[in-house]
Amino acid sequence: MVHPERLGKYEIKGALGRGAMGIVYKAFDPHIERFVAIKTIRKDMVEPELAAQYMARFRNEARAAGRLHHPNIVGIYEFGEDAQVTFIAMEYVEGTGLREHLDRSVSFDFAQLVALMEQLLDALEFAHAQGVVHRDIKPSNLIVTSKGRLKVADFGIARVDTSNLTVFGMTMGTPPYMSPEQCRGLEVDHRSDLFSTGVVLYELLTGERPFGTDLGSVAYKICHEDPPPPSEHAALKLPTEVDHLVATALAKSPAARFQSAREFHDALREVANMSVKVENDLGTTMVNIGTLMLLQKAAPAAWDDDTLRTAEHELARAVGPMARLIVRKAAAQTRDRFELCSMLADNIADPEMRRQFVDAFNETGSGLRAGVGSTGARGTGGSSPSVQAHSHGAAHANTSGGAESRDARSLGTALEPAFVDQITARLAVYIGPIAPIVTRRAAREAKTRTDFLQRVADSLGTQERMAFLREVGFGGD
């Protein structure tokens, strides 16, 4: 794909990622000599039936975040458009999405978790004071820099004072993180953001989403069921005060929740100052909860040299001499072939070149040195993203869409409407109401399930592509 040299006054330096309707670029503002990120929508990719709604969301993001100048909110600089592209120029943040940290089971101690949550709540307190309700707080909209600074992004469906972006009865948001009032299509206020923040907190504490991810049941659970206390799933024994904190944040009635981000912040800080009992060789010791680790980080895999050399060779076709550095860095951070392949493919902006890289990567061996096992949920037996559906993904598909278990042969068969519908429902978790447009386009262009799933995944940004592919069973055992 050929990228533009300029958008408005901005000099395009390269692609950072891609979404369903456009690309996010790294660019340079020559007037004040700073790098920016530019989110774009290609007008020719917006289906007529959803054009008005999608463009309204895009303008709303610029309007909402543009009035919020806060160190924990991604800054918006400019909204512009030309004949082909509408774009938002925003603050360029060097960081990693919290979703990616969670997918890799990165370790947090309780103090780090509290620091991230306090920054999120500080940002929400400021936004709410300015009359802005985000309405889509989730890990993939939270960026964490190398220095631990959290930034809130993507105000595309925010409510701004009396914004008419949505109407009564219309549901907007990401299902596993939505409040009960969002699920019911009711009017929301700032306390909806606090519920979503409680979901994020629960996931940071336990590594699991409190209401699951299945579209067929998540809304019902959010509205009618209380999740298990986080102490039942966390890696360490949490005090009951943590359970009470989370239960308040996840209360079904807005009136029973924390009434402000500041109230939530203060309650979290009070819990963080507690001491808990820890058993060790010397008996029982009282320690501050902030010193305890919540998740154990899995050890990276030991990759064989042939696999890495092949990966470098194939990746170099797309990114040039930087391939060696990219491969070595990814190998040090990943635990299995699926994860390694996905991370490397994320560096390739062009969808066709990305598919070619994945196909070439599939031809290599198991990737792990003899005797080394994977610490992830999948085994290490030589399958890879476009070859075989892993058992967890297939089981998940059965529970959410009734689809049959898919093996290597079924992924190569022609598409069926039921299968496309199932993938559309799963994609909607990530990109909302435009999911049918993306899957219809992919279905028209693809000849097999493998090709179809790759094309659909290409509509997602770097942080979410790997998680989506896992959920639809597009990985290796």
C-alpha positions in Angstrom: 0.0 0.0 0.0 1.3 3.5 -0.9 0.9 6.0 1.9 0.4 9.7 1.3 3.4 12.0 1.7 1.4 14.6 3.5 -2.0 15.2 5.1 -2.6 18.9 5.4 0.5 20.4 6.9 1.7 17.1 8.3 4.5 15.1 6.8 3.7 11.3 6.9 6.5 9.2 8.3 4.9 5.8 8.4 2.0 3.7 9.6 1.4 3.0 13.3 -1.6 0.7 12.8 -4.9 0.3 11.0 -8.6 0.3 11.9 -11.7 -0.7 10.1 -12.0 2.4 8.0 -8.5 3.9 7.8 -4.9 4.0 9.0 -3.2 5.6 12.0 0.0 7.4 10.8 3.0 8.8 12.6 3.6 12.2 11.2 5.7 15.4 11.7 4.3 18.9 12.1 7.0 21.1 10.5 5.5 24.3 11.9 6.2 23.5 15.6 8.6 20.6 15.0 6.9 17.8 16.8 5.7 14.3 16.0 1.9 13.6 16.0 -0.3 10.6 15.4 -2.9 11.0 12.7 -6.1 8.9 12.7 -7.7 8.8 9.3 -11.0 7.7 7.7 -10.9 7.0 3.9 -14.2 8.2 2.7 -14.4 5.6 -0.1 -14.3 2.8 2.6 -17.4 4.1 4.5 -20.6 2.3 3.5 -23.4 4.7 2.7 -25.8 3.3 5.2 -23.4 3.9 8.1 -21.5 6.9 6.7 -23.4 9.6 8.8 -23.1 7.6 12.0 -19.4 6.8 11.6 -18.4 10.3 10.6 -20.4 11.7 13.5 -18.4 9.4 15.9 -15.2 10.7 14.3 -16.1 14.3 14.7 -17.3 13.6 18.2 -13.9 12.2 19.2 -12.2 15.5 18.1 -14.8 17.6 19.8 -14.8 15.6 23.1 -11.0 15.1 23.5 -10.3 18.5 22.0 -11.7 20.2 25.1 -9.8 18.0 27.5 -6.2 19.1 28.3 -4.9 16.7 30.9 -1.7 14.7 31.3 -3.5 11.4 31.3 -5.7 12.1 28.2 -4.3 11.8 24.7 -4.4 15.4 23.3 -6.2 16.4 20.2 -4.6 19.0 18.0 -6.7 19.3 14.8 -9.6 17.9 12.8 -9.3 18.2 9.1 -10.3 16.7 5.8 -9.6 16.7 2.1 -11.3 15.0 -0.9 -10.3 11.5 0.1 -9.6 11.5 3.8 -10.9 12.9 7.0 -8.4 12.9 9.8 -7.6 13.8 13.5 -4.1 15.0 14.4 -3.4 14.0 18.0 -0.6 13.6 20.6 1.9 10.9 19.6 2.4 8.6 22.6 5.2 6.1 22.9 3.6 3.3 24.8 1.8 -0.1 24.8 -2.0 -0.7 25.2 -3.1 -2.1 28.5 -4.9 -4.8 26.5 -1.5 -6.0 25.2 -0.1 -6.1 28.7 -3.0 -8.2 29.9 -2.8 -10.6 26.9 0.8 -11.3 27.7 0.1 -11.8 31.4 2.5 -9.1 32.4 3.2 -8.9 36.1 1.9 -6.0 38.1 2.4 -5.5 41.8 -0.5 -4.0 43.7 1.2 -0.6 43.9 1.6 -0.5 40.1 -2.0 -1.5 39.6 -3.1 1.3 41.9 -0.9 3.8 40.2 -2.5 3.0 36.8 -6.0 3.1 38.2 -5.4 6.4 40.0 -4.3 8.0 36.7 -7.3 6.6 34.9 -9.6 8.0 37.7 -7.8 11.4 37.6 -8.4 11.6 33.9 -12.1 10.7 34.3 -12.6 13.2 37.1 -11.3 15.9 34.8 -13.3 14.8 31.8 -16.5 14.5 33.9 -16.0 18.0 35.3 -15.9 19.2 31.7 -19.2 17.5 30.9 -17.6 14.6 28.9 -18.5 10.9 29.6 -16.2 8.6 27.7 -18.6 5.5 27.5 -16.0 3.1 26.2 -13.4 2.6 29.0 -11.5 -0.6 28.3 -7.9 -1.8 28.2 -7.4 -1.2 24.5 -8.3 2.5 25.0 -5.6 2.9 27.7 -2.0 3.4 26.7 0.8 2.9 29.2 4.2 4.5 28.5 7.6 3.0 29.4 7.6 5.3 32.5 4.3 4.1 33.7 2.2 7.1 32.5 -1.3 6.1 31.5 -3.2 7.9 28.7 -6.9 7.6 27.9 -7.6 7.5 24.2 -10.6 7.1 21.8 -13.4 9.4 22.7 -15.3 8.4 19.6 -18.6 7.6 21.4 -18.2 10.0 24.3 -21.2 12.0 25.4 -20.5 15.7 25.4 -23.0 17.7 27.6 -26.2 17.5 25.5 -24.6 15.7 22.5 -27.1 14.1 20.2 -24.7 11.5 19.0 -27.0 8.7 20.4 -30.6 8.4 21.1 -32.6 6.6 23.7 -32.6 2.9 23.1 -29.4 2.8 21.1 -26.6 0.8 22.6 -23.0 1.9 22.1 -19.8 0.6 23.8 -17.8 -2.6 24.1 -20.1 -5.3 25.6 -17.7 -6.9 28.3 -17.0 -3.4 29.7 -20.5 -1.8 29.4 -22.6 -0.7 32.4 -26.1 -2.1 33.0 -27.6 1.1 31.8 -25.6 0.9 28.5 -26.7 -2.7 28.0 -30.3 -1.6 28.3 -29.9 1.4 25.9 -30.7 3.8 28.7 -29.3 7.3 29.3 -25.9 7.2 30.9 -23.9 9.6 33.1 -20.4 9.7 34.5 -21.1 6.7 36.8 -21.2 4.5 33.7 -17.5 5.2 33.2 -16.9 4.2 36.8 -18.6 0.8 36.3 -16.3 0.2 33.2 -13.3 1.2 35.3 -14.4 -1.4 37.9 -14.4 -4.0 35.1 -10.8 -3.0 34.2 -9.8 -3.2 37.8 -11.2 -6.7 38.1 -9.3 -7.8 35.1 -6.1 -6.3 36.4 -6.6 -8.1 39.7 -7.5 -11.5 38.3 -6.6 -11.7 34.6 -10.2 -12.4 33.8 -13.2 -10.2 32.8 -15.9 -10.4 35.5 -18.8 -11.1 33.1 -16.9 -13.1 30.5 -16.8 -12.3 26.8 -19.6 -14.3 25.2 -21.9 -12.0 23.4 -24.9 -14.3 24.0 -24.7 -13.9 27.8 -22.4 -11.0 28.8 -25.2 -8.4 28.7 -27.5 -10.6 30.8 -24.7 -11.2 33.4 -23.9 -7.5 33.6 -27.5 -6.6 34.3 -28.5 -9.5 36.5 -25.5 -11.4 38.0 -22.8 -10.5 40.4 -19.3 -11.8 39.4 -17.3 -13.9 41.8 -15.2 -11.8 44.2 -11.8 -11.1 42.8 -10.2 -12.8 45.8 -11.5 -16.1 44.4 -9.5 -15.8 41.2 -6.5 -13.6 42.0 -3.0 -15.2 42.3 -2.6 -13.8 45.9 -4.9 -13.8 48.8 -6.6 -10.4 48.7 -8.2 -8.8 51.7 -12.0 -8.6 51.8 -11.7 -4.8 51.5 -10.6 -5.3 47.8 -13.7 -7.4 47.2 -15.9 -4.7 48.7 -14.2 -2.0 46.6 -14.8 -3.9 43.4 -18.4 -4.8 44.4 -19.2 -1.1 44.9 -17.7 -0.2 41.5 -19.7 -2.9 39.8 -23.0 -2.2 41.5 -26.0 -2.7 39.1 -27.6 0.6 40.2 -25.7 3.8 39.5 -26.9 5.1 42.9 -25.1 2.2 44.7 -21.7 2.8 43.0 -19.0 5.3 43.7 -20.6 8.7 42.9 -17.5 10.3 41.5 -14.1 9.4 40.2 -12.6 11.1 43.2 -14.6 8.9 45.6 -13.4 5.8 43.8 -9.8 7.1 43.8 -9.8 7.8 47.5 -11.3 4.3 48.3 -8.7 2.7 46.2 -5.9 4.6 47.9 -7.2 3.6 51.3 -7.1 -0.1 50.3 -3.6 0.3 48.9 -2.4 1.5 52.3 -3.5 -1.6 54.1 -1.3 -4.4 55.4 -2.0 -8.1 54.8 -0.8 -11.3 56.3 1.8 -13.4 54.3 3.0 -16.8 55.1 6.7 -17.5 54.7 9.5 -19.7 56.2 9.5 -17.5 59.3 5.8 -17.7 59.9 3.2 -15.1 59.3 4.4 -11.6 58.4 2.4 -8.4 57.9 3.4 -6.5 54.7 1.9 -3.7 52.7 -0.4 -4.9 50.0 1.4 -2.7 47.5 4.5 -4.9 47.5 2.7 -8.1 46.4 2.7 -9.4 42.8 -0.7 -10.1 41.3 0.3 -12.2 38.2 3.3 -14.3 37.5 4.9 -13.5 34.2 5.4 -16.5 32.0 9.0 -17.1 30.8 9.7 -16.4 27.2 10.2 -19.3 24.9 13.6 -20.4 23.7 13.4 -20.1 19.9 15.5 -22.2 17.5 17.9 -20.4 15.2 16.4 -21.6 12.0 12.9 -20.2 12.9 14.4 -16.8 13.8 16.5 -16.7 10.6 13.5 -17.6 8.5 11.4 -14.9 10.3 14.1 -12.3 9.7 14.5 -13.2 6.0 10.7 -13.1 5.3 10.1 -9.9 7.4 13.0 -8.1 5.7 11.0 -8.3 2.4 8.5 -5.9 4.0 10.5 -3.8 6.5 14.1 -4.0 5.3 17.2 -4.3 7.5 15.2 -3.5 10.7 13.8 -7.0 10.5 16.7 -8.5 12.6 16.1 -6.1 15.5 12.4 -6.6 15.3 12.6 -10.4 15.3 15.0 -10.5 18.2 13.0 -8.2 20.3 9.7 -10.1 19.6 11.4 -13.4 20.4 12.4 -12.2 23.8 8.8 -11.2 24.6 6.8 -14.1 23.3 6.0 -17.7 24.4 4.6 -19.5 21.4 4.6 -19.4 17.6 1.1 -17.8 17.4 2.2 -14.9 19.5 5.6 -14.5 17.8 4.0 -14.6 14.3 1.2 -12.1 15.3 3.7 -9.6 16.9 6.0 -9.7 13.8 3.1 -9.4 11.4 1.9 -6.3 13.2 5.0 -4.5 11.8 3.8 -4.9 8.2 1.3 -2.3 7.2 0.2 -3.7 3.8 -2.4 -6.5 4.3 -1.2 -8.6 1.3 2.4 -8.5 2.4 1.3 -9.4 5.9 -0.5 -12.5 4.6 2.5 -13.5 2.6 4.7 -13.2 5.7 2.3 -15.4 7.7 2.2 -18.0 5.0 6.0 -18.1 4.8 6.3 -18.3 8.6 4.0 -21.3 8.6 6.5 -23.3 6.6 9.1 -23.3 9.3 9.4 -26.0 12.0 8.1 -26.0 15.6 10.1 -22.9 16.5 11.1 -24.1 20.0 14.3 -25.8 20.9 14.0 -29.5 21.8 12.8 -30.1 25.3 11.4 -26.6 25.8 7.7 -26.4 26.5 5.3 -23.5 26.0 4.0 -21.8 29.1 0.9 -20.5 27.3 -2.5 -22.1 26.8 -1.4 -23.6 23.5 1.2 -26.3 22.9 4.2 -25.8 20.6 3.7 -28.4 17.9 4.3 -26.5 14.7 0.9 -25.2 13.9 0.5 -21.5 13.4 -2.0 -18.7 12.9 -3.2 -19.6 9.4 -3.0 -23.4 9.7 -5.0 -24.8 12.6 -7.7 -23.7 15.0 -6.6 -24.3 18.7 -9.0 -26.2 20.9 -9.9 -23.3 23.2 -10.9 -21.1 20.3 -13.0 -23.9 18.7 -14.8 -24.5 22.0 -15.4 -20.8 22.4 -16.9 -20.6 19.0 -19.3 -23.5 19.8 -20.6 -21.6 22.9 -21.0 -18.3 21.2 -22.2 -19.2 17.7 -22.9 -22.9 17.4 -20.1 -23.4 14.8 -18.5 -26.7 14.3 -14.9 -27.4 15.5 -12.6 -26.2 12.8 -9.4 -28.0 11.7 -6.9 -27.2 9.0 -9.1 -28.5 6.3 -12.2 -26.6 7.3 -10.3 -23.4 7.4 -9.5 -24.0 3.7 -13.1 -24.5 2.7 -15.5 -22.1 1.2 -17.3 -19.6 3.5 -20.7 -20.3 4.9 -23.2 -17.6 5.9 -23.4 -18.9 9.4 -19.7 -18.8 9.8 -19.6 -15.2 8.6 -22.3 -14.3 11.0 -20.4 -15.8 13.9 -17.3 -13.9 13.0 -19.3 -10.7 12.6 -20.6 -11.1 16.2 -17.1 -11.6 17.5 -15.7 -8.6 15.6 -18.5 -6.4 16.9 -16.9 -6.7 20.4 -14.0 -4.7 19.0 -15.4 -2.3 16.4 -19.1 -2.1 17.1 -21.8 -1.6 14.5 -19.5 -1.4 11.5 -18.5 -5.1 11.9 -21.0 -6.3 9.3 -19.5 -4.0 6.7 -16.0 -5.3 7.4 -17.0 -9.0 7.3 -19.1 -8.5 4.1 -16.2 -6.9 2.3 -13.8 -9.6 3.5 -16.3 -12.4 2.5 -16.6 -10.9 -1.0 -12.8 -10.9 -1.5 -11.8 -14.2 0.3 -12.0 -17.7 -1.1 -11.4 -19.7 2.1 -11.9 -19.3 5.8 -8.2 -18.7 6.3 -8.1 -15.8 3.9 -11.4 -14.5 5.3 -10.1 -14.5 8.9 -6.9 -12.8 7.9 -8.7 -10.1 6.0 -11.1 -9.5 8.9 -8.2 -9.3 11.4 -6.5 -6.7 9.1 -9.3 -4.3 10.1 -8.1 -4.2 13.7 -5.4 -2.2 15.2 -2.1 -3.7 16.5 -3.3 -4.1 20.0 -6.4 -6.1 19.3 -5.6 -8.2 16.2 -3.9 -11.0 18.2 -6.7 -11.2 20.8 -9.4 -11.4 18.1 -7.6 -14.2 16.3 -7.2 -16.2 19.5 -10.9 -15.8 20.3 -12.0 -17.1 16.8 -9.7 -20.1 17.1 -7.1 -18.9 14.7 -4.0 -20.3 16.4 -1.9 -23.4 16.8 -2.0 -26.3 19.2 
